[in-house]
Structures are given as structure tokens and as C-alpha cells.
């Protein structure tokens, strides 16, 4: 629906590229994921990721601004519980830096 395409010419080209650039002992427990969710399945935009990483990389996953990047709220090293971090980051629109400043001022 979003126009995401596989830009490899053949299935074999795709398999060869993955084997060469994303080596893994047996490929169990990992899936092929796109680094940029808006990008296509193409060389340079692929990585191996666990199912958990895949779920956290969805567009509708909660994200937080931290050190100039948008990261999954699950990857943020919050001093608070996940639920409280979600309230601060998503509902109050605080950055990771603001959350740490709030924590420092309350201790």
C-alpha cells in the first residue's frame, strides 16, 4: 500500500546479496529488515533483526528524541519505569535529555 518495492533484479540476486553482506550462522531467530522503513528492499537498506527489533521498528511504535535521534522508547535508558517514561515522552512530549534533567532535579 505504501509503494515499498524489492529492487533486486531476481530472487537469487537478493539471496546472494544477503549471504555476502549479512552473514549469519543459520539465519534462525532473525529476519530481513529495512533500516529505513520508508525505503525499499535494496542494497544498503537491509539488516538482520530479531522479531522484537522488527516490532519496535514499526512506524506506530512509541519513539523518543535522544541525542539528536528518534529511537524506540524501549531502547531509551530511562531512569523511570517504561510506563512512566511513555507518559513523559509521548504524552508530555519530553525529550530524553529533558527526562534525565527531570530525574536529576528530583533526586
N, C-alpha and C positions, 0 to 999 in steps of 0.2 A: 503494500500500500504506500510505502514511503519512497519507492524507487531505488531501493538498495539492490545492487547487482553484483554478480560474480564476474570479475573482469579477466579471469584466466581464460585462455582460448579453449582448453579442454579440461576434462576432469583429471587426466593424467598429469597435465602441467601443474594443476593445483596440488595434487598429491606429491609430486616431485618437489615443488617449492616448499611445502610444509616439511617434508622429510629432511631437506637440506638446511632450511633456515630455522626450524622449530623442532630440533631433535628431542626425543623423549624415549625412555627405555621401552615402553609398551603402549603408551597413549591411554592407559586406563586411568580414570579419575580426572581426565582433562578434556576440554572441548576447545574447538577453534572459535576464537572470539575476535571481534574487531576492536582495535584500540580506540578509534573514533567512531562512536555509534552513528554518526551522520555519514560516515564514509562507506565505500564499497568494500566487498571482499576482493582485495587486491594486494600485491606485494607491498610490504611496508606497513600495512594496516592490520596485520593479523598477529595474534599471540595465542598462546595456550593459557587457558584459565580453568579453574575449578568451577563447579556448578555454583558454589557460593559467590565466587567472584563475578560470575555471569549475572546472577540475580542482583548483586549490588551495582552493577554497571548499567542497569536499565535507566531509561530516561525519567521514570517516575520514582526512582529511589531518592530518599532524602539526602541532600548534599549540603556541605558546609564550606565556606570560604576559609582556607587555611594556608598561610604563607604564599598568597597570590594565586592559589589554585582552588578549583572546586573538587572536593573529594567526597567520597561516601561518608556518611555520618558514622558508619561502622569502623572506618579506618582512622577517624579522628581520635587522638589520645586524650580524651576528655577526663577532667578530674571529677566529673559528675557521673551519675548513672546514665544509661542510654536514654531512658525516658525523659529525664530532666534535660539532658543535652538536646534532645529533639525539641523540647519546648523552647529552650533558649535560642537554638539555631534556626528552627523553622518558623515557629510562631512569633518569636520576638525579633527574628531576622538579625541575630548577632553573628559576628564572625568568630572564628576560632580564637583570634587574638583577644577579642572582647570577652569571650567566655573565660579565658585564662586570667585576664585582668580582674574580672568579677570575682573569680575564685581567690586570687591573691589578696583582694581587699577584704574578703570575708573571713580569712584565716588569721 
